[in-house]
């Protein structure tokens, strides 16, 4: 049975403890990275984005435009930095554009 926390804990603290105890952080990161990509890149890039998948610490982004893929490849380090700053920790170590 799970350890009972006292009544003075905030809901956020209880959820963090639950996520940590059940090892759910990786799954939450997979979903959250998709949302972060959409919000950080904006609608112009999202129109040409087919899929965004996080495998381990590598973000795989499939694009429908070769020109956009080439353009984004110049700023891969900046994309990694922006995503990690939005999370407040290192979630992505590299971006692979397909």
Secondary structure, 3 states (H helix, E strand, C coil): CCCCCCCCCCHHHHHHHHHHHCCCHHHHHHHHHHHHHHHHHHHHHHCCEEEEEEECCEEEEEECCHHHHHHHHCCHHHHHHHHHHHHCCCCCCEEEEC
